[in-house]
Amino acid sequence: MVHLASVPNNKAANAPLVKGMENLKLEPNDQEDEVTASVYGSRFAAECLPKHEMPENEMPKEIAYRMIRDDLSLDGNPMLNLASFVTTYMEEEVEKLMAEALPKNFIDYEEYPQTADIQNRCVSMIARMFNAPTHDEEENAMGTSTVGSSEAIMLGTLAMKKRWQNKRKAAGKDYSKPNIVMNSAVQVCWEKAARYFEVEERYVFCTGDRYVIDPAEAVSLVDEDTIGICAIIGTTYTGEYEDVKAINDLLVEKNIDCPIHVDAASGGFVAPFVVPNLPWDFRLEKVISINVSGHKYGLVYPGVGWVVWRSPEYLPKELVFNINYLGADQASFTLNFSKGASQVIGQYYQMIRLGKHGYRSIMLNLTRTSDYLASALENLGFLIMSKKGGEGLPLVAFRLNPKDKHHFDEFAVAHHLRERGWVVPAYTMAPHSEKLKLMRVVVREDFSRARCDTLVADIKLVMESLKEMDESTVAHHSKHVNKHHTSSGKSKVTNEHYKGEKHSLQGKTGKTHAVC
């Protein structure tokens, strides 16, 4: 997901940070000190870093490095960012491999055929992990790497729509009103896919005590214009696994010709190792495509996802382009073209380095830590909304107990934890969930038991501090944080022109999208 940037006009670009500073005149530094014993003795240390216009002249590399590094030091610590599923730790050996691959353009199959083959190896391993049918000599599963699950979901949606259109055209029927069925707790990329490809969204709404899709209601929304049903293995909010088998069985029972795409962005590298007997993948006949994020529990740094189709039948030919290299055709289905090869190589390293046993050990450890954290939070009085014992992702979704009648909410707790360095986000749940508020901790590979204990101690401290505050102080503090919720004060609406939209679930209902 890329943030939309607004280009400031000249007045805004030249406005001083503090009013009145525009009249300040500082003595110029006339010394030729571009090359100096100290970065901070150079003239560049006394100047603003360029923000809007590219500078006319060069800057020494050492100074450029230090200035940018200093600027980035204001970012948060990724290891304390418990909002995100994205990998924050990899071994030094794979980091070296990925750094060495930085100059490689992945799409250049002719120049880098071995890198292309490594992608194919990854696709084969992931497809088999998802129990793709490999027994039929006439058929074979298909798959490709993407820059993440957002692109993978776009490709999956596009393939379902095109296949549906082709069938409708062949039958001489109208194909102008496609729709897709999904849970209202979907990640925003599903809304984007539906909007960008002009597919009507049909939501199964959550309730006050159900945060996953209802299989019967989902199937009831299917009609002849439905291109597919989205089922999630590892929902963004509570980490639950939706009942893909129940949806599949109802479709079979009712003889409904409707495919299922499984969004396993978060759970695709967890469920096969923690609950291997759970049927959610290609073992179910209606599941025709699956996406997964390599940069989440696939344990690779940001920038890689995967999508796999059961067979070529579910990936229409007109969406695939053949690229010839070294006398052989390479089929390509992607929304991007040029991209780095590093993340694909990182994924291959992780899969052969760890193997099934390594992934299983890591995922089971994360599950134990998640259960430990959930139990600790329960003892502190919180209500746990996520599953334990491996029945969902290794995360803990929790909220304040309304019976305790606190004079503060989950957002106040999150704000105070932020002051301790922790990023533990608070959210407003999906629409029709009684406007529930919740907090969520994602347990990643580098979140050890020791760090978990530190978090629990800080949550306990924050709760004690908030209870000692009166209601007006809490309200004033929350208002202040909401207005200035980054340390640098740089968080602003991207562009007033797009503020207040009413076409998304957030715009319509106030739902806040959880970080992925």
Secondary structure, 3 states (H helix, E strand, C coil): CCCCCCCCCHHHHHCCCCCCHHHCCCCCCCCCCCCCCCHHHCHHHHCCCCCCCCCCCCCCHHHHHHHHHHHHCCCCCHHHECCCCCCCCCCHHHHHHHHHCCCCECCCCCCCHHHHHHHHHHHHHHHHHCCCCCCCCCCCCEEEEECCHHHHHHHHHHHHHHHHHHHHHHCCCCCCCCEEEEECCCCHHHHHHHHHCCCEEEEECCCCCCCCCCHHHHHHCCCCCEEEEEEEECCCCCCEECCHHHHHHHHHHCCCCCCEEEECCCCCCCHHHHCCCCCCCCCCCCEEEEEEECCCCCCCCCCCEEEEECCHHHCCHHHCEEEEECCEEEEECCCCCCCECHHHHHHHHHHHHHHHHHHHHHHHHHHHHHHHHHHHHHHCCCEECCCCCCCECCEEEEECCHHHCCCCCHHHHHHHHHHCCCECCEEECCCCCCCCEEEEEECCCCCCHHHHHHHHHHHHHHHHHHHHCCHHHHHHHHHHHHHCCCCCCCCCCCCHHHCCCCCCHHHHHCCCCCCC
